[in-house]
Amino acid sequence: MAELSSSSAGGLAPASRTRTPWRERLAPWAFRAPLIFMVLFFAIPMAATVVFSVFERTMFWMEPGFTLFSYENFFFSARLTNFLNSMKYSLISVAICFVFGFPIAVFVRKSIPQVAQHRVVLLFILPFMVSEIIRVFALRPVLQRNGLVNTTLMDLGIIDEPITALLYTHTGVVIGEVLSFLPFIVFSGFLAMEAVPKFIFEVCDDLGVGPWRRFKDVILPLAAPGIFAGSVFIFVNGLGVALLPNILGGAGAVNAGLIATQAITALDFPLAMAVSAIMMATLMTLLWIGHKLFDLTKILTPLS
């Protein structure tokens, strides 16, 4: 029996010796693989975008060189006006998303039992299960001249004539952005509100603090990093998603994504790269400002 045990132990020992080093060698790659993926498919393409933006345009592609003509073509043309206009309307979308979305995050955190909070928030993923182009296109029968909104308002006697500003205008694009990106402010707001202990609401109730003062002096400062992060996501998507102005906007509703798309269609790839580089610079600047003001790492840090 002792021999059997010793032989079994002697037979298992080599297998364990060969298995352990294999696992030890593989374990570090579980952490290196995401880093390699991000370098290959995120960092390098971003750097290549900046490099390509100063290349010289050819008839069908571009060739190595150094010219700022694409940036000049952007900043000294109507494209800059369209870009600034799209920034303005994206800010309007951010404000509307905050007004509609953040109270949902506060309500879920304050009033829903903790075991069900994540399930309730996950309900906001449901719209993303439908293709974005279908979701956006489905707004046209609702917003058009004889659509659901105008018909309902006229039947109720609120308006006498259809409102034509709901579609093929900046207003239509803003409506589409709000419906498409509202979950971002709900998610980020809820993450920030998770760092707010529930007893703070009870303390405010005991002290008789009104809703406005509670929001302004307690909730808003604590949730500021999450609100800012969600706002940046909405703002950047409003600038970059060409689908919304294509389907819901008119001739004047142009954002940076549509400018880049039009440049690619015209085979002006350096211009498209320059627009993308400007958008990346805008995003990085916003995140840097937000981190300096609110310390965005606090989003995932619970209060002690």
Residue, then its C-alpha position, 0 to 999 in steps of 0.5 A: m500500500a505504501e509502495l502504491s501510495s509512493s508510486s501514485a505520488g511519484g506518478l502525479a508529481p511529474a504531471s503537476r510539475t508540468r501543469t503548474p508552469w504552463r498555468e504560471r506562464l499563461a496567467p500574465w497573458a490574461f492581463r497582457a492580452p487586453l493591453i496588447f489589444m488596446v495598443l493594436f486597435f486603439a492607440i495605434p489607430m488613434a496615432a495613425t489618424v493624427v499622422f494621416s491628417v497631415f499627409e498629402r491628398t492624392m486622387f484616390w488615397m494619400e501619400p506621406g508628407f507634411t501639410l496642414f492643408s486639411y486643417e486649413n480646409f476645416f478651420f477656414s470654411a463653413r465646416l467650422t461653423n457647422f462643427l460649432n453649431s453641432m457642439k451647441y446642439s449637442l450641449i442642448s441634448v446634454a442638458i435635456c438628457f440630464v433633466f430627464g435622465f438624472p432624476i431616474a438615477v436618483f429615484v432608482r437609488k433612493s426608492i428602489p430596494q437595493v437588490a433590484q436596483h441593478r435590474v431596474v437600471l439594466l432595463f435601459i439596455l433594452p433600447f440598445m437591443v434594437s439596431e440604432i438605424i431602426r430606432v432612429f428611422a422609427l422616429r420619422p413617422v412620429l415627428q413628420r408633418n402628419g405624424l403621431v405628434n402633430t396628429t395628436l396635438m391637432d386632435l387635442g386642439i392644442i395647435d391648428e397647423p402641424i409643427t414642421a420644425l420637428l423633422y429635418t431640422h436641428t430640433g429633430v437631431v436633438i430629439g434623436e440624440v436625447l432618445s439615443f443617448l439618454p441611457f448614458i446619463v442614467f448609467s453614469g448617474f446611477l454609478a455616481m449615486e451608488a457612492v452616496p449612502k442611502f442614510i444621507f437621504e434619511v438624514c436630509d428627511d430628518l433635518g427637514v431639508g427641502p428637495w432643491r437644497r438636498f439636490k443642490d448641496v448634497i446630491l449634485p456635489l457627490a454625483a458630479p463625476g458621474i454626471f460629467a462622465g455621462s455628459v461627455f459621452i452624450f456630447v461626443n456622440g452628438l458630435g460624431v454620430a453621422l446617422l442622426p443628422n442623415i436621417l433626422g436633420g436637414a441640409g443645415a444639420v451637420n455634425a463632425g461625423l457627417i463632415a468626416t463621412q462626406a470627406i471620405t465620400a469625396l475621397d478626401f481622406p486627410l480631411a476626414m482624418a483631420v476632423s477625427a483628430i479634432m474630435m479626439a482632441t476635443l474629447m481628451t480636453l474635456l476629459w482632462i478638464g473633468h478630471k481636474l474639476f471632479d476627479l473622475t476616478k471617484i465614479l467607481t470609488p465608494l464612500s468610506 
